[in-house]
Amino acid sequence: MPCDHSFSGCEKEGLYKAIFSRRDVRAHFLSKEIPTEVLARILNAAHHAPSVGFSQPWNFILIKAKEIRQQVKNSFIREREKSINMLEGDKTKQKMYMSLKLEGILESDINICVTYDPTRFGPFVLGRASIPETGVYSVCCAIQNLWLAARAEGVGIGWVSILANDDLQNILSLPSFVRPVAYLCLGYVNEFADKPDLETTGWLGRMRLEEVVCFEGWGIHKNESWEELLEAICKAY
Ligand SMILES: Cc1cc2nc3c(=O)[nH]c(=O)nc-3n(C[C@H](O)[C@H](O)[C@H](O)COP(=O)(O)O)c2cc1C
């Protein structure tokens, strides 16, 4: 009996296409609404993410109301100002930062705040006792599922982190023990760029894969037993 559980060529292609063509999108949202069944599929993909102790500590707060979004946008404006001030010592970076479009809160079709509830199925959550951050890591897994599923559906997502968590806490009436992890803007777009916007604008470039892979310990980028892989990694572009 064959025991090959790998995907077919087409299925793999689809998965890698979603991974490599996913982009953070903040501009050029179209006015087209995301149909209910598409949104439901995207949320269901998020809900099937792995989670520490199967705790499923996420909630997805869907936001359409313009008044609520405007309050979030106001938080963005205040936080952006703080970042601009932090770049006071580097005028070139400051100017570049100011020219970047870093959110699509009002222009997108829908906003989703993804939260972390540390009390879910707690206080003892299997696997979380030694590393409490695994709870938030689980929420990030859900966010990545959501982002990739959205890409497969042709829906763009922009993650806005230039926000004050205290503002989100108040605006969305979050209980004090619930933590906002991501504020996402979703909508159809007319293109997914080939490269991250921050790469195109010259803010930062993608590091080479071999710079971030280590063999047998921190900082070891060459090792005899891993030569073949290193060669393959260097070609992986
Ligand atoms: C945790 C997190 C927070 C982010 N916050 C912002 C943000 O506030 N504004 C923004 O324009 N992009 C934000 N991004 C998007 C990143 O800039 C983007 O992922 C990165 O430049 C790579 O581009 P890509 O996602 O298109 O591959 C965030 C991404 C992550 C994962």
The ligand as an SDF file (V2000), in Angstrom:
LIG
                    3D

 31 33  0  0  0  0  0  0  0  0999 V2000
    2.5180   41.6970   12.9900 C   0  0  0  0  0  0  0  0  0  0  0  0
    2.4580   42.5160   11.7400 C   0  0  0  0  0  0  0  0  0  0  0  0
    2.1350   43.8630   11.8210 C   0  0  0  0  0  0  0  0  0  0  0  0
    2.0890   44.6550   10.6600 C   0  0  0  0  0  0  0  0  0  0  0  0
    1.7180   45.9660   10.7500 N   0  0  0  0  0  0  0  0  0  0  0  0
    1.6130   46.7130    9.6400 C   0  0  0  0  0  0  0  0  0  0  0  0
    1.1460   48.0640    9.6840 C   0  0  0  0  0  0  0  0  0  0  0  0
    0.8040   48.6060   10.7290 O   0  0  0  0  0  0  0  0  0  0  0  0
    1.0720   48.7530    8.5280 N   0  0  0  0  0  0  0  0  0  0  0  0
    1.4440   48.2050    7.3530 C   0  0  0  0  0  0  0  0  0  0  0  0
    1.3720   48.8910    6.3300 O   0  0  0  0  0  0  0  0  0  0  0  0
    1.8590   46.9200    7.2600 N   0  0  0  0  0  0  0  0  0  0  0  0
    1.9420   46.1630    8.3760 C   0  0  0  0  0  0  0  0  0  0  0  0
    2.3410   44.8610    8.2900 N   0  0  0  0  0  0  0  0  0  0  0  0
    2.6820   44.2860    6.9790 C   0  0  0  0  0  0  0  0  0  0  0  0
    4.1730   44.1390    6.7770 C   0  0  0  0  0  0  0  0  0  0  0  0
    4.7540   45.3960    6.5070 O   0  0  0  0  0  0  0  0  0  0  0  0
    4.3800   43.1860    5.5790 C   0  0  0  0  0  0  0  0  0  0  0  0
    3.9110   41.9240    5.9530 O   0  0  0  0  0  0  0  0  0  0  0  0
    5.8230   43.0760    5.1480 C   0  0  0  0  0  0  0  0  0  0  0  0
    6.2700   44.2980    4.6660 O   0  0  0  0  0  0  0  0  0  0  0  0
    6.0170   42.0130    4.0680 C   0  0  0  0  0  0  0  0  0  0  0  0
    5.1380   42.2580    2.9990 O   0  0  0  0  0  0  0  0  0  0  0  0
    4.0770   41.1860    2.5000 P   0  0  0  0  0  0  0  0  0  0  0  0
    3.1810   40.8610    3.6620 O   0  0  0  0  0  0  0  0  0  0  0  0
    3.3480   41.8500    1.3730 O   0  0  0  0  0  0  0  0  0  0  0  0
    4.8330   39.9710    2.0630 O   0  0  0  0  0  0  0  0  0  0  0  0
    2.3960   44.0570    9.4190 C   0  0  0  0  0  0  0  0  0  0  0  0
    2.6970   42.6990    9.3450 C   0  0  0  0  0  0  0  0  0  0  0  0
    2.7270   41.9360   10.4830 C   0  0  0  0  0  0  0  0  0  0  0  0
    3.0310   40.4590   10.3690 C   0  0  0  0  0  0  0  0  0  0  0  0
  1  2  1  0
  2  3  1  0
  2 30  2  0
  3  4  2  0
  4  5  1  0
  4 28  1  0
  5  6  2  0
  6  7  1  0
  6 13  1  0
  7  8  2  0
  7  9  1  0
  9 10  1  0
 10 11  2  0
 10 12  1  0
 12 13  2  0
 13 14  1  0
 14 15  1  0
 14 28  1  0
 15 16  1  0
 16 17  1  0
 16 18  1  0
 18 19  1  0
 18 20  1  0
 20 21  1  0
 20 22  1  0
 22 23  1  0
 23 24  1  0
 24 25  2  0
 24 26  1  0
 24 27  1  0
 28 29  2  0
 29 30  1  0
 30 31  1  0
M  END
$$$$
